[in-house]
Amino acid sequence: MIISVPEFGEKQEKTAKVAQVGVCDVVHDGVHDIRMSEMMKKIIMLLIDPKSTPQLLAKLGYPRRTRNYEAAIKGLLDFKLIEMTLPDKPRSKNQQYRLTEKGKDLIDGIS
């Protein structure tokens, strides 16, 4: 696909048409499919009860935090499937993660 850049003096219509390429014409209700990694699925299933990072890592069989674990936790937090028990202190040694209502609904749908 070739996209031409408008020169000075050309009409804005061409620019507007180019900008519309790839814009979704359908109205969404805000619900989209969530792509979850295997690590995310494992963490979700472990969080029936709130757990700390060391508890989760022990259950997952990891001796320390990995990038995969960190990415999974960040993704779950971003999707609002889990939440921190101490959101004002994200680096607290007492920090734990728990399922949100959205996360519980997801587990109910899987089970």
N, C-alpha and C positions, 0 to 999 in steps of 0.2 A: 504494500500500500504506500503510495506517495502522497505526502501532505505538503502542500505549498504554503509558504509563509507570505502573508499579505504585505505588500509594499505600501509606502505612504501614499495616501490619496485613494486607495482601493476601498471599496465598500466593506463595511463590517459584516455583511451577510455571510461572506465566505468564512470568516473567522468563527462566527457563531456555529456554522454547520460543522466545522472541524471539531469544535469544543463539545458538540453533542455526541460524537462518536463514543460508544461504550457506556453512555448514560442509560441506566435502566428505566424503561418506560412504565414499569409496573409499580404500583404502590405496595410497599411491604408493611407487614404488621409488626416488624421488629424481631420476629423469631427467625433465627437462622440455624442451620445445622452446625453443631459444634464438633470440630475434628479433634479427637482426643488421642494422644499417644498411648502406648501400652503402659508407660509409667504413670500417666495421669489416671488411667483406669484402675491401676493397682492402688494408687494413693486414695482415690475416691472410695474404693471398697474397704480400705483400712480405717477410714475416718467415720465409722459408725459411732465411735466415741472419740472425743477430742484427744489428739496426740501431739506431742512435741516433735521437733525434727529428729532428735536422737532416737525416740521411740519408732518413728516412721522408718528411719534408716535401718534400724535393727530388724524390723519386720520385713523390709525389702532385701535385707542381706548385704547392705553396703557398710563398709567400715567408716566412711566419711562422706561428706556432701559431694555430689558430682554435678557437672553442668547439666546433665540430663534431669537430675532431681530438681535442681534450681529452676530450670526452664519449665518443668511440669508444675511446680508450685506456683510460679509466676503466672502461667497460663490458667490454672484453676482459679487463682485470685482474680485475674482479669475477666474471666467468664462469670465471676461471682458464684462459682460452685462451692467454694470454701471461703472461710473468713478467718481472720486472726482473733484469738480470744482477747488479746491486748493490742488493739489497733494503734493506740498512741505510742506503744513501745515495741516496734517491730523487731528490735535486736535483743529483747529481754531474754534472759535465761529461762524465764517462766512462760515464754510464748508457746502457745499451742494453736493448732488449726482444727477447725470443726466445719461440718457441712452446713451450708445455708439451706433454706427451704428449696431453692432451685436445685441444689445438689441432692437433697433427699428425694425430690421428685424424679430426678434422673435415675437414682438407684432403684426407686420403685418401678420405673419403666423398664429397667434392665432385668430385675428379678422376676 
